[in-house]
């Protein structure tokens, strides 16, 4: 499967969304699934 190439604006929006959701107490795995990205640790 081909990788999606995100624009800078999309990355910033994802990071903002993740930060807001994390403040609500959601786990990073849940947030990543909601945003549609994969966590790599």
DRENPA-3360 file (N, C-alpha, C; in nm, 2 decimals, always signed):
BEGIN
1 = XXXXXXXX = +0.08/-0.12/+0.00/+0.00/+0.00/+0.00/+0.09/+0.12/+0.00 ~ +0.05/+0.22/-0.08/+0.13/+0.34/-0.09/+0.12/+0.43/+0.03 ~ +0.22/+0.50/+0.06/+0.21/+0.59/+0.18/+0.15/+0.72/+0.13 ~ +0.08/+0.79/+0.22/+0.02/+0.91/+0.19/+0.12/+1.02/+0.23 ~ +0.13/+1.12/+0.14/+0.22/+1.23/+0.16/+0.14/+1.35/+0.21 ~ +0.15/+1.39/+0.33/+0.08/+1.50/+0.39/+0.14/+1.63/+0.36 ~ +0.06/+1.73/+0.34/+0.11/+1.87/+0.33/+0.14/+1.92/+0.47 ~ +0.22/+2.03/+0.48/+0.26/+2.09/+0.61/+0.13/+2.13/+0.69;
9 = XXXXXXXX = +0.04/+2.19/+0.62/-0.09/+2.23/+0.69/-0.16/+2.12/+0.75 ~ -0.16/+2.00/+0.68/-0.23/+1.88/+0.73/-0.16/+1.83/+0.85 ~ -0.03/+1.83/+0.85/+0.04/+1.78/+0.97/+0.02/+1.87/+1.09 ~ +0.02/+2.00/+1.07/-0.01/+2.09/+1.18/-0.14/+2.07/+1.23 ~ -0.24/+2.05/+1.15/-0.38/+2.03/+1.19/-0.39/+1.90/+1.27 ~ -0.32/+1.79/+1.22/-0.32/+1.67/+1.30/-0.26/+1.68/+1.44 ~ -0.15/+1.75/+1.44/-0.08/+1.77/+1.57/-0.17/+1.86/+1.67 ~ -0.24/+1.96/+1.62/-0.33/+2.04/+1.70/-0.44/+1.95/+1.75;
17 = XXXXXXXX = -0.50/+1.87/+1.66/-0.61/+1.79/+1.70/-0.56/+1.69/+1.81 ~ -0.45/+1.63/+1.79/-0.39/+1.53/+1.89/-0.37/+1.60/+2.02 ~ -0.32/+1.72/+2.02/-0.29/+1.79/+2.14/-0.42/+1.82/+2.22 ~ -0.52/+1.86/+2.15/-0.65/+1.89/+2.21/-0.72/+1.76/+2.27 ~ -0.71/+1.66/+2.19/-0.77/+1.53/+2.24/-0.69/+1.47/+2.36 ~ -0.56/+1.49/+2.36/-0.48/+1.44/+2.47/-0.52/+1.52/+2.60 ~ -0.55/+1.65/+2.58/-0.59/+1.73/+2.69/-0.72/+1.68/+2.75 ~ -0.81/+1.62/+2.67/-0.93/+1.56/+2.71/-0.92/+1.43/+2.79;
25 = XXXXXXXX = -0.79/+1.38/+2.78/-0.76/+1.25/+2.85/-0.76/+1.13/+2.77 ~ -0.77/+1.14/+2.64/-0.76/+1.02/+2.55/-0.62/+0.97/+2.54 ~ -0.61/+0.84/+2.52/-0.48/+0.78/+2.50/-0.43/+0.81/+2.35 ~ -0.30/+0.82/+2.33/-0.24/+0.85/+2.20/-0.29/+0.75/+2.10 ~ -0.30/+0.62/+2.13/-0.34/+0.52/+2.03/-0.49/+0.56/+1.98 ~ -0.57/+0.60/+2.08/-0.71/+0.63/+2.04/-0.71/+0.76/+1.95 ~ -0.63/+0.85/+1.99/-0.63/+0.98/+1.91/-0.58/+0.95/+1.77 ~ -0.47/+0.87/+1.76/-0.41/+0.85/+1.63/-0.51/+0.78/+1.54;
33 = XXXXXXXX = -0.59/+0.68/+1.59/-0.69/+0.61/+1.52/-0.80/+0.71/+1.47 ~ -0.84/+0.80/+1.56/-0.94/+0.90/+1.53/-0.89/+1.00/+1.42 ~ -0.77/+1.04/+1.42/-0.71/+1.13/+1.32/-0.68/+1.05/+1.19 ~ -0.65/+0.93/+1.20/-0.62/+0.85/+1.08/-0.47/+0.83/+1.05 ~ -0.39/+0.83/+1.16/-0.25/+0.82/+1.14/-0.20/+0.70/+1.22 ~ -0.07/+0.66/+1.20/-0.02/+0.55/+1.27/+0.09/+0.60/+1.36 ~ +0.09/+0.55/+1.48/+0.19/+0.58/+1.58/+0.31/+0.49/+1.56 ~ +0.43/+0.55/+1.56/+0.55/+0.47/+1.56/+0.63/+0.51/+1.68;
41 = X = +0.67/+0.41/+1.76/+0.74/+0.43/+1.88/+0.87/+0.35/+1.88;
% end
